[in-house]
């Protein structure tokens, strides 16, 4: 049986089938919607509609239908039951269930890899990023979102993990180090300021921010994001050229 961090893959599969069925298949929150908006902006900037795209860790497949406007989409996740339902909703996408690290997709088959909030749930994070790099053509792009360790650790109460739920958040520097081995980082910033404890709970509260937004628009939120106070770290990177032997 394949394992990561000593946790049987079957136990992880059971967890993510349950989590997606009770969470992502029910509704999307502002964190996910903001991540999708950023990925859409990046894809718009490429100016192409013929891309080969892979979404790694697609969960309930909610982003996949949006990605199809840019080309052909392959999506993979460990949650096999969830993917079967996703396939009935989005027939244009090729869904492949299984352990990403054990699956074979070929080499240099994709122009873009998208991965939202998956890195923190992977035991071998450098190996995960390296495998994504092997799937991309020369000059291919990685569009990644992951939880901001500093913000989640210091300003938020987060539910404890359950059996089958791997969790290791990363910070800015660690993310740069992990991704920088295979990619040139083009952009890295935080989005969606959010807090549910401490002084930042007050700073980010809707009650406080509604009148501020009425006067200053989104400029205050944009400032918080630039200060690194967003829940999510968004990263755009381009695959480094392969060195000749």
Secondary structure, DSSP 8 states (H G I E B T S, - for coil): --EETTEEHHHHHHHHHHHHHHTTTT---HHHHHHHHHHHHHHHHHT-S-EEEEEES-TT-TTHHHHGGGEEEEEEES-HHHHHHHHHH-TTSEEEES-TTT----SS-EEEEEEES-GGG-S-HHHHHHHHHHHEEEEEEEEEEEEBHHHHHHH-------TT-----B-HHHHHHHHHTTEEEEEEEEEEE--SSSHHHHHT-HHHHHHHHHHHTTHHHHHHHHTT-EEEEEEEEEE------
